[in-house]
Amino acid sequence: MEPVLELDRVEKHYGPVPAVRGVSLRVERGDFTGIMGPSGCGKSTLLDLIAGITRPTAGRILFRGRDLASLTGADIARFRREELGFIFQDYNLLDTLTLRENIALALTIQGRPKGEIDEAVRSLAERLGVGGVLDRFPCQVSGGQRQRCACARALAAGPSLLLADEPTGALDSNAARGLMEALAERNGKEGATVLLVTHDALSASWCRRVLLLRDGMVAGTLERGGASRRDFFPRILNAMAALEEGERRVS
């Protein structure tokens, strides 16, 4: 079976500085993969490469067999509009739109009927705990509420590939759990493929596997298998501790 996403020895350099070095990754439809590692290890850069926000210095990134580097500007725009959802670490909301309008934006661009848009926005907002602030602007709500709105916006259009960059970073424990439940539901019920960048081992325990990065390179992979989240959690903590202590390969 052809993977949804494949990275083949991908590198990204900023001048002489390598941010991503020789990363290879195969992602099947419906995978829920976490990406973890110390600050500056290349996690967010890897998501930007997959989203087509920046291009690799070397290697290939294939989405359903097509090299993203070969796509035209219009093709990349279509890929982001129709296939991709991205939860940005800094929210990336439009300040001149209300939260309701921000969440509805992707659906509006797709030309969905108004009634369908309204129901999707209401349902997601209630699920993520921002139903009561939909008519406020981003500057009028807390950072946690802005992050939950950004998550609802990414989920609204039902993307086949969902990239999430530290989505629980600004959330309290209850809100973080609600968000991870929403991602897991979209992954389990609708078969969405999820790549989650996080520092939080509890959030990563929702994933089916965790890719560990150090200095821009893959240092190891943890497979959850049939283990519960409770049992997977300490394995992630131990692996992260080993990375912080400088071990190059972790399993």
LOKEPA-580558 format. One record per residue (C-alpha): x, y, z; residue in one letter; residue number from 1. Coordinates in steps of 0.25 Angstrom, whole numbers, padded with zeros to 4 digits. Layout:
N
{px: X	py: Y	pz: Z	aa: A	i: NUM}
...
***
This chain:
251
{px: 0000	py: 0000	pz: 0000	aa: M	i: 1}
{px: 0005	py: 0014	pz: -0004	aa: E	i: 2}
{px: 0007	py: 0022	pz: 0009	aa: P	i: 3}
{px: 0000	py: 0036	pz: 0010	aa: V	i: 4}
{px: 0013	py: 0043	pz: 0014	aa: L	i: 5}
{px: 0028	py: 0038	pz: 0011	aa: E	i: 6}
{px: 0040	py: 0046	pz: 0015	aa: L	i: 7}
{px: 0053	py: 0041	pz: 0008	aa: D	i: 8}
{px: 0066	py: 0046	pz: 0014	aa: R	i: 9}
{px: 0061	py: 0060	pz: 0016	aa: V	i: 10}
{px: 0070	py: 0071	pz: 0020	aa: E	i: 11}
{px: 0068	py: 0086	pz: 0023	aa: K	i: 12}
{px: 0079	py: 0095	pz: 0025	aa: H	i: 13}
{px: 0079	py: 0110	pz: 0028	aa: Y	i: 14}
{px: 0092	py: 0115	pz: 0023	aa: G	i: 15}
{px: 0103	py: 0106	pz: 0028	aa: P	i: 16}
{px: 0094	py: 0101	pz: 0040	aa: V	i: 17}
{px: 0086	py: 0088	pz: 0038	aa: P	i: 18}
{px: 0072	py: 0088	pz: 0045	aa: A	i: 19}
{px: 0068	py: 0075	pz: 0039	aa: V	i: 20}
{px: 0078	py: 0064	pz: 0035	aa: R	i: 21}
{px: 0075	py: 0052	pz: 0027	aa: G	i: 22}
{px: 0061	py: 0049	pz: 0033	aa: V	i: 23}
{px: 0053	py: 0037	pz: 0026	aa: S	i: 24}
{px: 0039	py: 0034	pz: 0030	aa: L	i: 25}
{px: 0027	py: 0026	pz: 0025	aa: R	i: 26}
{px: 0013	py: 0030	pz: 0029	aa: V	i: 27}
{px: 0001	py: 0021	pz: 0026	aa: E	i: 28}
{px: -0013	py: 0026	pz: 0025	aa: R	i: 29}
{px: -0019	py: 0027	pz: 0039	aa: G	i: 30}
{px: -0006	py: 0027	pz: 0046	aa: D	i: 31}
{px: -0005	py: 0036	pz: 0059	aa: F	i: 32}
{px: 0010	py: 0040	pz: 0060	aa: T	i: 33}
{px: 0016	py: 0048	pz: 0071	aa: G	i: 34}
{px: 0029	py: 0056	pz: 0068	aa: I	i: 35}
{px: 0037	py: 0059	pz: 0081	aa: M	i: 36}
{px: 0051	py: 0064	pz: 0085	aa: G	i: 37}
{px: 0059	py: 0075	pz: 0092	aa: P	i: 38}
{px: 0057	py: 0089	pz: 0088	aa: S	i: 39}
{px: 0064	py: 0093	pz: 0075	aa: G	i: 40}
{px: 0064	py: 0078	pz: 0070	aa: C	i: 41}
{px: 0056	py: 0081	pz: 0057	aa: G	i: 42}
{px: 0042	py: 0077	pz: 0061	aa: K	i: 43}
{px: 0035	py: 0090	pz: 0056	aa: S	i: 44}
{px: 0044	py: 0091	pz: 0043	aa: T	i: 45}
{px: 0040	py: 0077	pz: 0040	aa: L	i: 46}
{px: 0025	py: 0081	pz: 0040	aa: L	i: 47}
{px: 0028	py: 0093	pz: 0032	aa: D	i: 48}
{px: 0034	py: 0084	pz: 0021	aa: L	i: 49}
{px: 0023	py: 0075	pz: 0021	aa: I	i: 50}
{px: 0013	py: 0086	pz: 0020	aa: A	i: 51}
{px: 0021	py: 0092	pz: 0008	aa: G	i: 52}
{px: 0023	py: 0105	pz: 0016	aa: I	i: 53}
{px: 0038	py: 0103	pz: 0013	aa: T	i: 54}
{px: 0045	py: 0094	pz: 0003	aa: R	i: 55}
{px: 0056	py: 0083	pz: 0007	aa: P	i: 56}
{px: 0071	py: 0086	pz: 0004	aa: T	i: 57}
{px: 0072	py: 0071	pz: 0000	aa: A	i: 58}
{px: 0063	py: 0059	pz: 0000	aa: G	i: 59}
{px: 0049	py: 0057	pz: -0004	aa: R	i: 60}
{px: 0035	py: 0059	pz: 0002	aa: I	i: 61}
{px: 0024	py: 0051	pz: -0005	aa: L	i: 62}
{px: 0009	py: 0052	pz: -0002	aa: F	i: 63}
{px: 0001	py: 0041	pz: -0008	aa: R	i: 64}
{px: 0013	py: 0038	pz: -0017	aa: G	i: 65}
{px: 0015	py: 0053	pz: -0022	aa: R	i: 66}
{px: 0028	py: 0060	pz: -0019	aa: D	i: 67}
{px: 0023	py: 0073	pz: -0012	aa: L	i: 68}
{px: 0035	py: 0080	pz: -0018	aa: A	i: 69}
{px: 0030	py: 0078	pz: -0032	aa: S	i: 70}
{px: 0016	py: 0084	pz: -0029	aa: L	i: 71}
{px: 0013	py: 0098	pz: -0035	aa: T	i: 72}
{px: 0008	py: 0109	pz: -0026	aa: G	i: 73}
{px: -0006	py: 0106	pz: -0029	aa: A	i: 74}
{px: -0004	py: 0092	pz: -0026	aa: D	i: 75}
{px: 0002	py: 0095	pz: -0013	aa: I	i: 76}
{px: -0010	py: 0104	pz: -0010	aa: A	i: 77}
{px: -0020	py: 0093	pz: -0013	aa: R	i: 78}
{px: -0012	py: 0083	pz: -0005	aa: F	i: 79}
{px: -0013	py: 0092	pz: 0007	aa: R	i: 80}
{px: -0028	py: 0096	pz: 0005	aa: R	i: 81}
{px: -0033	py: 0082	pz: 0002	aa: E	i: 82}
{px: -0024	py: 0072	pz: 0009	aa: E	i: 83}
{px: -0016	py: 0079	pz: 0020	aa: L	i: 84}
{px: -0020	py: 0084	pz: 0034	aa: G	i: 85}
{px: -0009	py: 0091	pz: 0042	aa: F	i: 86}
{px: -0010	py: 0095	pz: 0056	aa: I	i: 87}
{px: 0001	py: 0106	pz: 0058	aa: F	i: 88}
{px: 0008	py: 0108	pz: 0071	aa: Q	i: 89}
{px: 0005	py: 0123	pz: 0070	aa: D	i: 90}
{px: -0009	py: 0122	pz: 0067	aa: Y	i: 91}
{px: -0008	py: 0129	pz: 0053	aa: N	i: 92}
{px: -0023	py: 0134	pz: 0054	aa: L	i: 93}
{px: -0028	py: 0146	pz: 0046	aa: L	i: 94}
{px: -0029	py: 0158	pz: 0056	aa: D	i: 95}
{px: -0040	py: 0164	pz: 0048	aa: T	i: 96}
{px: -0049	py: 0152	pz: 0048	aa: L	i: 97}
{px: -0057	py: 0147	pz: 0060	aa: T	i: 98}
{px: -0054	py: 0133	pz: 0065	aa: L	i: 99}
{px: -0067	py: 0128	pz: 0058	aa: R	i: 100}
{px: -0062	py: 0134	pz: 0045	aa: E	i: 101}
{px: -0048	py: 0128	pz: 0047	aa: N	i: 102}
{px: -0053	py: 0114	pz: 0049	aa: I	i: 103}
{px: -0062	py: 0115	pz: 0037	aa: A	i: 104}
{px: -0052	py: 0121	pz: 0028	aa: L	i: 105}
{px: -0047	py: 0108	pz: 0022	aa: A	i: 106}
{px: -0062	py: 0103	pz: 0020	aa: L	i: 107}
{px: -0066	py: 0116	pz: 0014	aa: T	i: 108}
{px: -0054	py: 0115	pz: 0004	aa: I	i: 109}
{px: -0059	py: 0101	pz: 0000	aa: Q	i: 110}
{px: -0072	py: 0106	pz: -0003	aa: G	i: 111}
{px: -0080	py: 0098	pz: 0007	aa: R	i: 112}
{px: -0095	py: 0102	pz: 0010	aa: P	i: 113}
{px: -0097	py: 0112	pz: 0021	aa: K	i: 114}
{px: -0105	py: 0102	pz: 0030	aa: G	i: 115}
{px: -0094	py: 0092	pz: 0029	aa: E	i: 116}
{px: -0083	py: 0102	pz: 0033	aa: I	i: 117}
{px: -0091	py: 0107	pz: 0044	aa: D	i: 118}
{px: -0094	py: 0093	pz: 0050	aa: E	i: 119}
{px: -0079	py: 0089	pz: 0048	aa: A	i: 120}
{px: -0074	py: 0102	pz: 0055	aa: V	i: 121}
{px: -0084	py: 0101	pz: 0067	aa: R	i: 122}
{px: -0081	py: 0086	pz: 0069	aa: S	i: 123}
{px: -0066	py: 0088	pz: 0069	aa: L	i: 124}
{px: -0066	py: 0100	pz: 0077	aa: A	i: 125}
{px: -0075	py: 0093	pz: 0088	aa: E	i: 126}
{px: -0066	py: 0081	pz: 0088	aa: R	i: 127}
{px: -0053	py: 0090	pz: 0090	aa: L	i: 128}
{px: -0060	py: 0099	pz: 0100	aa: G	i: 129}
{px: -0060	py: 0112	pz: 0092	aa: V	i: 130}
{px: -0075	py: 0112	pz: 0089	aa: G	i: 131}
{px: -0078	py: 0124	pz: 0098	aa: G	i: 132}
{px: -0068	py: 0133	pz: 0092	aa: V	i: 133}
{px: -0070	py: 0131	pz: 0077	aa: L	i: 134}
{px: -0074	py: 0145	pz: 0074	aa: D	i: 135}
{px: -0062	py: 0151	pz: 0080	aa: R	i: 136}
{px: -0049	py: 0155	pz: 0073	aa: F	i: 137}
{px: -0035	py: 0148	pz: 0076	aa: P	i: 138}
{px: -0030	py: 0160	pz: 0084	aa: C	i: 139}
{px: -0042	py: 0159	pz: 0093	aa: Q	i: 140}
{px: -0040	py: 0145	pz: 0098	aa: V	i: 141}
{px: -0029	py: 0137	pz: 0105	aa: S	i: 142}
{px: -0017	py: 0130	pz: 0099	aa: G	i: 143}
{px: -0023	py: 0117	pz: 0102	aa: G	i: 144}
{px: -0036	py: 0121	pz: 0096	aa: Q	i: 145}
{px: -0029	py: 0125	pz: 0083	aa: R	i: 146}
{px: -0022	py: 0112	pz: 0083	aa: Q	i: 147}
{px: -0035	py: 0104	pz: 0084	aa: R	i: 148}
{px: -0041	py: 0113	pz: 0073	aa: C	i: 149}
{px: -0028	py: 0110	pz: 0064	aa: A	i: 150}
{px: -0030	py: 0095	pz: 0067	aa: C	i: 151}
{px: -0045	py: 0096	pz: 0063	aa: A	i: 152}
{px: -0041	py: 0103	pz: 0050	aa: R	i: 153}
{px: -0032	py: 0092	pz: 0046	aa: A	i: 154}
{px: -0042	py: 0081	pz: 0049	aa: L	i: 155}
{px: -0054	py: 0088	pz: 0042	aa: A	i: 156}
{px: -0051	py: 0084	pz: 0028	aa: A	i: 157}
{px: -0048	py: 0069	pz: 0031	aa: G	i: 158}
{px: -0034	py: 0069	pz: 0026	aa: P	i: 159}
{px: -0027	py: 0056	pz: 0022	aa: S	i: 160}
{px: -0014	py: 0060	pz: 0028	aa: L	i: 161}
{px: -0014	py: 0068	pz: 0041	aa: L	i: 162}
{px: -0001	py: 0075	pz: 0046	aa: L	i: 163}
{px: -0001	py: 0080	pz: 0060	aa: A	i: 164}
{px: 0011	py: 0088	pz: 0066	aa: D	i: 165}
{px: 0010	py: 0088	pz: 0081	aa: E	i: 166}
{px: -0005	py: 0089	pz: 0081	aa: P	i: 167}
{px: -0007	py: 0088	pz: 0096	aa: T	i: 168}
{px: 0005	py: 0097	pz: 0100	aa: G	i: 169}
{px: -0005	py: 0108	pz: 0105	aa: A	i: 170}
{px: -0016	py: 0100	pz: 0110	aa: L	i: 171}
{px: -0019	py: 0095	pz: 0125	aa: D	i: 172}
{px: -0020	py: 0080	pz: 0127	aa: S	i: 173}
{px: -0035	py: 0079	pz: 0125	aa: N	i: 174}
{px: -0034	py: 0087	pz: 0112	aa: A	i: 175}
{px: -0022	py: 0079	pz: 0107	aa: A	i: 176}
{px: -0030	py: 0066	pz: 0109	aa: R	i: 177}
{px: -0042	py: 0071	pz: 0102	aa: G	i: 178}
{px: -0033	py: 0075	pz: 0090	aa: L	i: 179}
{px: -0026	py: 0062	pz: 0090	aa: M	i: 180}
{px: -0039	py: 0054	pz: 0090	aa: E	i: 181}
{px: -0044	py: 0062	pz: 0078	aa: A	i: 182}
{px: -0031	py: 0059	pz: 0070	aa: L	i: 183}
{px: -0032	py: 0044	pz: 0074	aa: A	i: 184}
{px: -0047	py: 0044	pz: 0070	aa: E	i: 185}
{px: -0044	py: 0050	pz: 0057	aa: R	i: 186}
{px: -0032	py: 0040	pz: 0055	aa: N	i: 187}
{px: -0041	py: 0028	pz: 0059	aa: G	i: 188}
{px: -0054	py: 0031	pz: 0054	aa: K	i: 189}
{px: -0050	py: 0038	pz: 0041	aa: E	i: 190}
{px: -0037	py: 0032	pz: 0038	aa: G	i: 191}
{px: -0030	py: 0045	pz: 0038	aa: A	i: 192}
{px: -0014	py: 0044	pz: 0038	aa: T	i: 193}
{px: -0009	py: 0052	pz: 0050	aa: V	i: 194}
{px: 0006	py: 0057	pz: 0052	aa: L	i: 195}
{px: 0007	py: 0064	pz: 0066	aa: L	i: 196}
{px: 0019	py: 0072	pz: 0070	aa: V	i: 197}
{px: 0019	py: 0073	pz: 0086	aa: T	i: 198}
{px: 0028	py: 0074	pz: 0098	aa: H	i: 199}
{px: 0017	py: 0068	pz: 0106	aa: D	i: 200}
{px: 0019	py: 0053	pz: 0109	aa: A	i: 201}
{px: 0004	py: 0052	pz: 0113	aa: L	i: 202}
{px: -0001	py: 0058	pz: 0100	aa: S	i: 203}
{px: 0009	py: 0048	pz: 0093	aa: A	i: 204}
{px: 0003	py: 0036	pz: 0100	aa: S	i: 205}
{px: -0009	py: 0038	pz: 0091	aa: W	i: 206}
{px: -0001	py: 0034	pz: 0079	aa: C	i: 207}
{px: 0001	py: 0021	pz: 0073	aa: R	i: 208}
{px: 0016	py: 0023	pz: 0071	aa: R	i: 209}
{px: 0026	py: 0034	pz: 0075	aa: V	i: 210}
{px: 0038	py: 0039	pz: 0066	aa: L	i: 211}
{px: 0049	py: 0044	pz: 0075	aa: L	i: 212}
{px: 0058	py: 0055	pz: 0069	aa: L	i: 213}
{px: 0072	py: 0060	pz: 0074	aa: R	i: 214}
{px: 0080	py: 0070	pz: 0066	aa: D	i: 215}
{px: 0071	py: 0069	pz: 0054	aa: G	i: 216}
{px: 0073	py: 0054	pz: 0053	aa: M	i: 217}
{px: 0064	py: 0042	pz: 0057	aa: V	i: 218}
{px: 0069	py: 0037	pz: 0070	aa: A	i: 219}
{px: 0059	py: 0026	pz: 0071	aa: G	i: 220}
{px: 0044	py: 0022	pz: 0070	aa: T	i: 221}
{px: 0034	py: 0017	pz: 0081	aa: L	i: 222}
{px: 0023	py: 0008	pz: 0076	aa: E	i: 223}
{px: 0011	py: 0008	pz: 0086	aa: R	i: 224}
{px: 0006	py: -0006	pz: 0080	aa: G	i: 225}
{px: -0005	py: -0011	pz: 0089	aa: G	i: 226}
{px: -0001	py: -0004	pz: 0101	aa: A	i: 227}
{px: -0010	py: 0006	pz: 0109	aa: S	i: 228}
{px: -0007	py: 0021	pz: 0109	aa: R	i: 229}
{px: -0004	py: 0019	pz: 0124	aa: R	i: 230}
{px: 0007	py: 0008	pz: 0121	aa: D	i: 231}
{px: 0012	py: 0016	pz: 0109	aa: F	i: 232}
{px: 0014	py: 0029	pz: 0117	aa: F	i: 233}
{px: 0026	py: 0025	pz: 0125	aa: P	i: 234}
{px: 0033	py: 0019	pz: 0113	aa: R	i: 235}
{px: 0032	py: 0033	pz: 0107	aa: I	i: 236}
{px: 0037	py: 0039	pz: 0119	aa: L	i: 237}
{px: 0049	py: 0030	pz: 0120	aa: N	i: 238}
{px: 0052	py: 0032	pz: 0105	aa: A	i: 239}
{px: 0052	py: 0047	pz: 0107	aa: M	i: 240}
{px: 0060	py: 0047	pz: 0119	aa: A	i: 241}
{px: 0071	py: 0038	pz: 0111	aa: A	i: 242}
{px: 0070	py: 0049	pz: 0100	aa: L	i: 243}
{px: 0073	py: 0060	pz: 0110	aa: E	i: 244}
{px: 0084	py: 0053	pz: 0115	aa: E	i: 245}
{px: 0091	py: 0052	pz: 0102	aa: G	i: 246}
{px: 0088	py: 0038	pz: 0097	aa: E	i: 247}
{px: 0089	py: 0038	pz: 0082	aa: R	i: 248}
{px: 0080	py: 0025	pz: 0080	aa: R	i: 249}
{px: 0067	py: 0023	pz: 0088	aa: V	i: 250}
{px: 0058	py: 0011	pz: 0087	aa: S	i: 251}
***
